[in-house]
Amino acid sequence: MAIWYTADTHFGHENVISHCARPFKSTSHMDGILIENMWKVVGPEDVLWVIGDFAFGPAAKDESYLLRTFEQLPGKEKHLVIGNHDGPLTLELPWNSVGHLSEVRDGTLKQNNTLCHYPMITWNHARRGALQLFGHVHKNWRGSRNSVNVGVDVWDFTPICFADVERRARGLPVNKHWADAEARKELC
């Protein structure tokens, strides 16, 4: 079993194609490529985390469209970390879990990593090396040494594993506000 991460799929969202300069002709083309790319990496016994913005636009208000799209997702377990564009019908899909924030143990770390749709300045066990995985910003920011954007727009429209996250984190700059939030002195 492997764990896979993705964010900002925006299934059915026509405007995301032009807003984010996605290389697709239509939403059906985009949706098909996103699903196909998921199936290339996510196995039948694997876990898939969607870190927000599963679908958007008129399609996100179409219950049958959402269920058809959800049913095409690979993996044994499917989890949603709620994003700003995840409406009530998306939240009602048969996810294994739904929440605004999750902590997941993955990789070689002894503590959980934090999954939140929004980039954060600090999180549980951040000082001990726990990473934060986020979306929301599309291709505007890849992240920092300890907080990595897992959105489709910066990962060739394909889910990634934790080894990919760790590798990218090592090449990113230290967050310039890290010392402001996580000073070494004890908090009052």
Accessible surface in RSA format (square Angstrom, percent):
REM  Atomic radii and reference values for relative SASA: ProtOr
REM  Chains: A
REM  Algorithm: Lee & Richards
REM  Probe-radius: 1.40
REM  Slices: 20
REM RES _ NUM      All-atoms   Total-Side   Main-Chain    Non-polar    All polar
REM                ABS   REL    ABS   REL    ABS   REL    ABS   REL    ABS   REL
RES MET A   1   160.76  83.3  86.25  57.1  74.51 177.4  65.90  56.0  94.86 125.7
RES ALA A   2    38.35  35.3  31.84  49.1   6.50  14.8  37.95  53.4   0.40   1.1
RES ILE A   3    26.51  15.1  21.18  15.8   5.33  12.9  21.18  15.3   5.33  14.5
RES TRP A   4    35.21  14.1  35.21  17.0   0.00   0.0  35.21  18.8   0.00   0.0
RES TYR A   5     1.77   0.8   1.71   1.0   0.06   0.2   0.00   0.0   1.77   2.2
RES THR A   6     0.31   0.2   0.28   0.3   0.03   0.1   0.03   0.0   0.28   0.4
RES ALA A   7     0.00   0.0   0.00   0.0   0.00   0.0   0.00   0.0   0.00   0.0
RES ASP A   8     0.00   0.0   0.00   0.0   0.00   0.0   0.00   0.0   0.00   0.0
RES THR A   9     0.00   0.0   0.00   0.0   0.00   0.0   0.00   0.0   0.00   0.0
RES HIS A  10     3.95   2.2   3.95   2.7   0.00   0.0   3.95   4.1   0.00   0.0
RES PHE A  11     0.02   0.0   0.02   0.0   0.00   0.0   0.02   0.0   0.00   0.0
RES GLY A  12    10.93  13.5   0.00   N/A  10.93  13.5   2.77   7.6   8.16  18.3
RES HIS A  13    18.96  10.4  18.94  13.2   0.02   0.1  13.68  14.1   5.28   6.1
RES GLU A  14    99.23  57.0  94.48  71.5   4.74  11.3  53.40 103.3  45.83  37.4
RES ASN A  15    82.84  57.1  81.98  79.2   0.86   2.1   2.19   5.3  80.65  78.0
RES VAL A  16     3.46   2.3   3.46   3.1   0.00   0.0   3.46   3.0   0.00   0.0
RES ILE A  17    20.96  11.9  19.95  14.9   1.02   2.5  19.95  14.4   1.02   2.8
RES SER A  18    87.33  73.8  60.53  80.8  26.79  61.7  55.30 117.8  32.03  44.9
RES HIS A  19   139.21  76.1 103.84  72.2  35.37  90.5  76.71  79.1  62.49  72.7
RES CYS A  20    14.51  11.0  10.75  12.0   3.76   8.8   0.99   2.5  13.52  14.6
RES ALA A  21    72.40  66.6  44.89  69.3  27.51  62.6  53.37  75.2  19.03  50.4
RES ARG A  22     9.22   3.9   0.15   0.1   9.07  21.6   0.53   0.7   8.69   5.3
RES PRO A  23    95.32  69.5  63.08  57.5  32.25 117.2  79.10  65.3  16.23 100.9
RES PHE A  24    20.23  10.1   6.07   3.8  14.16  36.8   7.80   4.7  12.44  35.6
RES LYS A  25   183.52  89.5 147.85  90.7  35.67  84.9 103.43  93.1  80.10  85.3
RES SER A  26    37.22  31.5  37.22  49.7   0.00   0.0  30.65  65.3   6.57   9.2
RES THR A  27    28.64  20.4  28.64  29.0   0.00   0.0   1.96   2.6  26.67  40.3
RES SER A  28    86.42  73.0  71.76  95.8  14.66  33.8  53.08 113.0  33.35  46.7
RES HIS A  29    61.72  33.7  52.43  36.4   9.29  23.8  46.45  47.9  15.27  17.8
RES MET A  30     0.00   0.0   0.00   0.0   0.00   0.0   0.00   0.0   0.00   0.0
RES ASP A  31    18.94  13.3  18.81  18.7   0.13   0.3  14.14  33.3   4.80   4.8
RES GLY A  32    37.97  46.8   0.00   N/A  37.97  46.8  33.84  92.9   4.13   9.2
RES ILE A  33    52.06  29.6  51.72  38.5   0.35   0.8  51.72  37.2   0.35   0.9
RES LEU A  34     1.31   0.7   1.01   0.7   0.29   0.7   1.01   0.7   0.29   0.8
RES ILE A  35    17.35   9.9  17.35  12.9   0.00   0.0  17.35  12.5   0.00   0.0
RES GLU A  36    87.77  50.4  81.07  61.3   6.70  15.9  32.61  63.1  55.16  45.0
RES ASN A  37    16.69  11.5  16.69  16.1   0.00   0.0   0.73   1.8  15.95  15.4
RES MET A  38     1.95   1.0   1.95   1.3   0.00   0.0   1.95   1.7   0.00   0.0
RES TRP A  39   134.91  54.1 115.36  55.8  19.54  45.9 110.54  58.9  24.36  39.5
RES LYS A  40   142.66  69.6 104.77  64.3  37.89  90.2  73.38  66.0  69.28  73.8
RES VAL A  41    49.73  32.7  32.08  29.0  17.64  42.5  38.04  33.1  11.68  31.7
RES VAL A  42     2.66   1.8   0.00   0.0   2.66   6.4   0.33   0.3   2.33   6.3
RES GLY A  43    20.82  25.7   0.00   N/A  20.82  25.7  20.69  56.8   0.13   0.3
RES PRO A  44   103.76  75.6  94.19  85.9   9.56  34.8  97.25  80.3   6.50  40.4
RES GLU A  45   101.03  58.0  97.46  73.7   3.56   8.5  49.79  96.3  51.24  41.8
RES ASP A  46    15.60  10.9  15.60  15.5   0.00   0.0   0.00   0.0  15.60  15.6
RES VAL A  47     9.10   6.0   9.10   8.2   0.00   0.0   9.10   7.9   0.00   0.0
RES LEU A  48     0.00   0.0   0.00   0.0   0.00   0.0   0.00   0.0   0.00   0.0
RES TRP A  49    20.59   8.3  20.59  10.0   0.00   0.0  18.37   9.8   2.22   3.6
RES VAL A  50     0.60   0.4   0.60   0.5   0.00   0.0   0.60   0.5   0.00   0.0
RES ILE A  51     0.00   0.0   0.00   0.0   0.00   0.0   0.00   0.0   0.00   0.0
RES GLY A  52     0.00   0.0   0.00   N/A   0.00   0.0   0.00   0.0   0.00   0.0
RES ASP A  53     1.58   1.1   1.58   1.6   0.00   0.0   0.00   0.0   1.58   1.6
RES PHE A  54     0.07   0.0   0.07   0.0   0.00   0.0   0.07   0.0   0.00   0.0
RES ALA A  55     0.03   0.0   0.00   0.0   0.03   0.1   0.03   0.0   0.00   0.0
RES PHE A  56    68.06  34.0  68.06  42.2   0.00   0.0  68.06  41.3   0.00   0.0
RES GLY A  57    16.42  20.3   0.00   N/A  16.42  20.3  14.17  38.9   2.25   5.0
RES PRO A  58   117.98  86.0 106.90  97.4  11.08  40.3 111.80  92.3   6.18  38.4
RES ALA A  59    17.29  15.9   9.88  15.3   7.41  16.9  16.12  22.7   1.17   3.1
RES ALA A  60    12.81  11.8   7.98  12.3   4.83  11.0   7.98  11.2   4.83  12.8
RES LYS A  61   167.75  81.8 145.86  89.5  21.89  52.1  93.87  84.5  73.89  78.7
RES ASP A  62    61.71  43.2  55.84  55.6   5.86  13.9  19.75  46.5  41.96  41.8
RES GLU A  63   116.39  66.8 112.12  84.8   4.28  10.2  34.64  67.0  81.75  66.7
RES SER A  64    65.39  55.3  56.52  75.4   8.87  20.4  46.18  98.3  19.21  26.9
RES TYR A  65    34.08  15.9  34.08  19.4   0.00   0.0  34.08  25.6   0.00   0.0
RES LEU A  66     0.72   0.4   0.72   0.5   0.00   0.0   0.72   0.5   0.00   0.0
RES LEU A  67    71.47  39.8  71.47  51.1   0.00   0.0  71.47  50.2   0.00   0.0
RES ARG A  68   132.00  55.4 129.47  66.0   2.53   6.0  65.44  89.4  66.56  40.3
RES THR A  69     7.00   5.0   7.00   7.1   0.00   0.0   1.87   2.5   5.13   7.8
RES PHE A  70    12.58   6.3  12.55   7.8   0.03   0.1  12.55   7.6   0.03   0.1
RES GLU A  71   118.66  68.1  87.22  66.0  31.44  74.8  38.08  73.7  80.57  65.8
RES GLN A  72    88.26  49.4  82.07  60.0   6.19  14.7  33.82  72.0  54.45  41.3
RES LEU A  73     5.94   3.3   0.00   0.0   5.94  14.9   0.00   0.0   5.94  16.0
RES PRO A  74     0.93   0.7   0.00   0.0   0.93   3.4   0.93   0.8   0.00   0.0
RES GLY A  75    12.72  15.7   0.00   N/A  12.72  15.7   0.02   0.0  12.70  28.5
RES LYS A  76   136.20  66.4 111.62  68.5  24.57  58.5  70.15  63.1  66.05  70.4
RES GLU A  77    60.89  35.0  60.82  46.0   0.07   0.2   8.40  16.3  52.49  42.9
RES LYS A  78    30.60  14.9  30.45  18.7   0.15   0.4   5.58   5.0  25.02  26.6
RES HIS A  79    17.85   9.8  17.85  12.4   0.00   0.0  15.87  16.4   1.99   2.3
RES LEU A  80     0.55   0.3   0.00   0.0   0.55   1.4   0.00   0.0   0.55   1.5
RES VAL A  81     0.00   0.0   0.00   0.0   0.00   0.0   0.00   0.0   0.00   0.0
RES ILE A  82    23.88  13.6  22.48  16.7   1.40   3.4  22.48  16.2   1.40   3.8
RES GLY A  83     3.76   4.6   0.00   N/A   3.76   4.6   0.41   1.1   3.35   7.5
RES ASN A  84    76.24  52.6  39.14  37.8  37.10  89.3  28.93  69.6  47.32  45.7
RES HIS A  85    53.27  29.1  45.44  31.6   7.83  20.0  27.90  28.8  25.37  29.5
RES ASP A  86    12.94   9.1   0.00   0.0  12.94  30.6   0.47   1.1  12.47  12.4
RES GLY A  87    24.06  29.7   0.00   N/A  24.06  29.7  23.62  64.8   0.44   1.0
RES PRO A  88   100.45  73.2  97.98  89.3   2.47   9.0 100.38  82.9   0.08   0.5
RES LEU A  89    49.71  27.7  46.10  33.0   3.61   9.1  46.12  32.4   3.59   9.7
RES THR A  90     0.19   0.1   0.13   0.1   0.05   0.1   0.00   0.0   0.19   0.3
RES LEU A  91    60.58  33.7  49.03  35.1  11.55  29.0  49.13  34.5  11.45  30.8
RES GLU A  92   126.69  72.7  95.13  72.0  31.55  75.1  47.97  92.8  78.71  64.3
RES LEU A  93    16.95   9.4   8.12   5.8   8.84  22.2   9.58   6.7   7.37  19.8
RES PRO A  94    87.38  63.7  61.42  56.0  25.96  94.4  73.58  60.7  13.80  85.8
RES TRP A  95    22.75   9.1   0.22   0.1  22.52  52.9   0.22   0.1  22.52  36.5
RES ASN A  96    88.95  61.3  53.06  51.3  35.89  86.4  11.16  26.9  77.79  75.2
RES SER A  97    43.46  36.7  35.18  46.9   8.28  19.1  41.40  88.2   2.06   2.9
RES VAL A  98    61.22  40.3  27.28  24.7  33.94  81.8  27.96  24.3  33.26  90.2
RES GLY A  99    21.25  26.2   0.00   N/A  21.25  26.2  19.87  54.5   1.38   3.1
RES HIS A 100   125.99  68.9 119.43  83.0   6.55  16.8  84.96  87.6  41.03  47.7
RES LEU A 101    86.25  48.0  65.30  46.7  20.96  52.7  65.30  45.9  20.96  56.4
RES SER A 102    22.27  18.8  16.85  22.5   5.42  12.5   9.57  20.4  12.69  17.8
RES GLU A 103    70.49  40.5  42.85  32.4  27.64  65.8  15.43  29.8  55.06  45.0
RES VAL A 104    15.32  10.1  12.09  10.9   3.23   7.8  15.32  13.3   0.00   0.0
RES ARG A 105   143.19  60.1 126.19  64.3  17.00  40.5  52.24  71.4  90.95  55.1
RES ASP A 106    25.25  17.7  20.17  20.1   5.08  12.0   5.09  12.0  20.16  20.1
RES GLY A 107    44.63  55.0   0.00   N/A  44.63  55.0  18.17  49.9  26.46  59.3
RES THR A 108   123.15  87.6  95.31  96.6  27.84  66.4  84.92 114.1  38.24  57.8
RES LEU A 109    44.83  25.0  36.66  26.2   8.17  20.5  38.99  27.4   5.85  15.7
RES LYS A 110   181.23  88.4 164.05 100.7  17.18  40.9 111.53 100.4  69.70  74.2
RES GLN A 111    21.58  12.1  20.59  15.1   0.98   2.3   9.81  20.9  11.77   8.9
RES ASN A 112    43.73  30.2  41.28  39.9   2.45   5.9   1.28   3.1  42.45  41.0
RES ASN A 113     1.98   1.4   1.98   1.9   0.00   0.0   1.79   4.3   0.19   0.2
RES THR A 114     1.14   0.8   1.14   1.2   0.00   0.0   0.85   1.1   0.29   0.4
RES LEU A 115     0.41   0.2   0.41   0.3   0.00   0.0   0.41   0.3   0.00   0.0
RES CYS A 116    14.14  10.7  14.14  15.8   0.00   0.0   0.00   0.0  14.14  15.2
RES HIS A 117     0.56   0.3   0.52   0.4   0.04   0.1   0.52   0.5   0.04   0.0
RES TYR A 118    83.74  39.1  83.74  47.6   0.00   0.0  67.65  50.8  16.08  19.8
RES PRO A 119    44.03  32.1  23.14  21.1  20.88  75.9  23.41  19.3  20.62 128.2
RES MET A 120    50.08  25.9  38.00  25.1  12.08  28.8  45.72  38.9   4.36   5.8
RES ILE A 121    72.57  41.3  63.89  47.6   8.68  20.9  65.45  47.1   7.12  19.3
RES THR A 122    45.72  32.5  38.60  39.1   7.12  17.0  38.18  51.3   7.54  11.4
RES TRP A 123    19.87   8.0   2.45   1.2  17.42  40.9  13.94   7.4   5.93   9.6
RES ASN A 124    77.44  53.4  61.13  59.1  16.31  39.3  24.04  57.9  53.40  51.6
RES HIS A 125    59.69  32.6  46.84  32.6  12.84  32.9  31.62  32.6  28.06  32.7
RES ALA A 126     6.70   6.2   0.00   0.0   6.70  15.2   0.00   0.0   6.70  17.8
RES ARG A 127    88.41  37.1  64.08  32.7  24.33  57.9  24.50  33.5  63.91  38.7
RES ARG A 128   166.66  70.0 141.15  72.0  25.51  60.7  53.70  73.4 112.96  68.5
RES GLY A 129    35.83  44.2   0.00   N/A  35.83  44.2  30.29  83.1   5.55  12.4
RES ALA A 130     0.08   0.1   0.00   0.0   0.08   0.2   0.00   0.0   0.08   0.2
RES LEU A 131    16.44   9.2  16.44  11.8   0.00   0.0  16.44  11.5   0.00   0.0
RES GLN A 132     0.00   0.0   0.00   0.0   0.00   0.0   0.00   0.0   0.00   0.0
RES LEU A 133     0.42   0.2   0.42   0.3   0.00   0.0   0.42   0.3   0.00   0.0
RES PHE A 134     0.00   0.0   0.00   0.0   0.00   0.0   0.00   0.0   0.00   0.0
RES GLY A 135     0.00   0.0   0.00   N/A   0.00   0.0   0.00   0.0   0.00   0.0
RES HIS A 136    65.53  35.8  56.38  39.2   9.16  23.4  26.83  27.7  38.70  45.0
RES VAL A 137    29.83  19.6  25.45  23.0   4.38  10.6  29.80  25.9   0.03   0.1
RES HIS A 138    28.13  15.4  28.13  19.6   0.00   0.0  19.58  20.2   8.56  10.0
RES LYS A 139   104.67  51.1  84.41  51.8  20.26  48.2  57.37  51.6  47.30  50.4
RES ASN A 140   130.74  90.2  95.33  92.1  35.41  85.3  25.35  61.0 105.39 101.9
RES TRP A 141    94.82  38.1  90.37  43.7   4.45  10.4  75.69  40.4  19.13  31.0
RES ARG A 142   111.46  46.8 108.12  55.1   3.34   7.9  33.27  45.5  78.19  47.4
RES GLY A 143     2.65   3.3   0.00   N/A   2.65   3.3   0.00   0.0   2.65   5.9
RES SER A 144     1.81   1.5   1.81   2.4   0.00   0.0   1.74   3.7   0.07   0.1
RES ARG A 145   109.66  46.0 106.28  54.2   3.38   8.0  40.60  55.5  69.06  41.9
RES ASN A 146    24.62  17.0  24.62  23.8   0.00   0.0  13.95  33.6  10.66  10.3
RES SER A 147     0.86   0.7   0.86   1.1   0.00   0.0   0.85   1.8   0.01   0.0
RES VAL A 148     0.00   0.0   0.00   0.0   0.00   0.0   0.00   0.0   0.00   0.0
RES ASN A 149     0.00   0.0   0.00   0.0   0.00   0.0   0.00   0.0   0.00   0.0
RES VAL A 150     0.87   0.6   0.00   0.0   0.87   2.1   0.00   0.0   0.87   2.3
RES GLY A 151     0.00   0.0   0.00   N/A   0.00   0.0   0.00   0.0   0.00   0.0
RES VAL A 152     1.52   1.0   1.24   1.1   0.28   0.7   1.52   1.3   0.00   0.0
RES ASP A 153    21.06  14.8   1.87   1.9  19.19  45.4   1.22   2.9  19.84  19.8
RES VAL A 154    13.15   8.7   3.85   3.5   9.31  22.4   8.73   7.6   4.43  12.0
RES TRP A 155    36.52  14.7  29.17  14.1   7.35  17.3  32.74  17.5   3.78   6.1
RES ASP A 156   122.67  85.9 111.90 111.4  10.77  25.5  29.42  69.2  93.25  93.0
RES PHE A 157    31.96  16.0  31.11  19.3   0.85   2.2  31.11  18.9   0.85   2.4
RES THR A 158    30.92  22.0  30.04  30.5   0.89   2.1  21.04  28.3   9.89  14.9
RES PRO A 159     4.66   3.4   1.30   1.2   3.36  12.2   1.35   1.1   3.30  20.5
RES ILE A 160     6.38   3.6   6.33   4.7   0.05   0.1   6.38   4.6   0.00   0.0
RES CYS A 161    32.96  24.9  32.96  36.8   0.00   0.0  11.14  28.2  21.82  23.5
RES PHE A 162     6.00   3.0   4.42   2.7   1.58   4.1   4.42   2.7   1.58   4.5
RES ALA A 163    49.46  45.5  43.60  67.3   5.86  13.3  44.92  63.3   4.54  12.0
RES ASP A 164    33.75  23.6  32.08  31.9   1.66   3.9   3.07   7.2  30.67  30.6
RES VAL A 165     0.00   0.0   0.00   0.0   0.00   0.0   0.00   0.0   0.00   0.0
RES GLU A 166    42.48  24.4  41.29  31.2   1.19   2.8   8.32  16.1  34.16  27.9
RES ARG A 167   135.98  57.1 128.09  65.3   7.88  18.8  60.22  82.3  75.75  45.9
RES ARG A 168    50.48  21.2  39.22  20.0  11.25  26.8  16.29  22.3  34.19  20.7
RES ALA A 169     5.04   4.6   5.03   7.8   0.01   0.0   5.04   7.1   0.00   0.0
RES ARG A 170   159.81  67.1 140.84  71.8  18.97  45.2  72.41  99.0  87.40  53.0
RES GLY A 171    69.24  85.4   0.00   N/A  69.24  85.4  37.17 102.0  32.07  71.8
RES LEU A 172    19.73  11.0  19.08  13.7   0.65   1.6  19.67  13.8   0.06   0.2
RES PRO A 173    87.56  63.8  80.71  73.6   6.85  24.9  87.04  71.9   0.53   3.3
RES VAL A 174    86.81  57.1  71.51  64.7  15.30  36.9  71.53  62.2  15.27  41.4
RES ASN A 175    25.83  17.8  17.73  17.1   8.10  19.5   6.37  15.3  19.46  18.8
RES LYS A 176   180.64  88.1 145.78  89.4  34.86  83.0  99.23  89.3  81.41  86.7
RES HIS A 177    91.21  49.8  91.20  63.4   0.00   0.0  68.33  70.4  22.88  26.6
RES TRP A 178    50.73  20.4  50.73  24.6   0.00   0.0  27.92  14.9  22.81  37.0
RES ALA A 179    75.46  69.4  64.50  99.5  10.96  24.9  67.53  95.1   7.94  21.0
RES ASP A 180   114.85  80.4  80.08  79.7  34.77  82.2  34.25  80.6  80.60  80.4
RES ALA A 181    36.97  34.0   8.86  13.7  28.11  63.9  18.43  26.0  18.53  49.1
RES GLU A 182    26.70  15.3  19.91  15.1   6.79  16.2   0.51   1.0  26.19  21.4
RES ALA A 183    36.04  33.1  28.70  44.3   7.33  16.7  34.04  47.9   2.00   5.3
RES ARG A 184   181.66  76.3 161.96  82.6  19.69  46.9  75.78 103.6 105.88  64.2
RES LYS A 185   157.76  77.0 144.55  88.7  13.21  31.5  98.25  88.4  59.51  63.4
RES GLU A 186   150.26  86.3 132.20 100.0  18.06  43.0  63.62 123.1  86.64  70.7
RES LEU A 187   145.97  81.3 121.66  87.0  24.31  61.1 123.70  86.9  22.27  59.9
RES CYS A 188   178.91 135.3 104.14 116.2  74.76 175.7  73.74 186.8 105.16 113.4
END  Absolute sums over single chains surface
CHAIN  1 A     9364.7       7503.9       1860.8       5286.3       4078.4
END  Absolute sums over all chains
TOTAL          9364.7       7503.9       1860.8       5286.3       4078.4
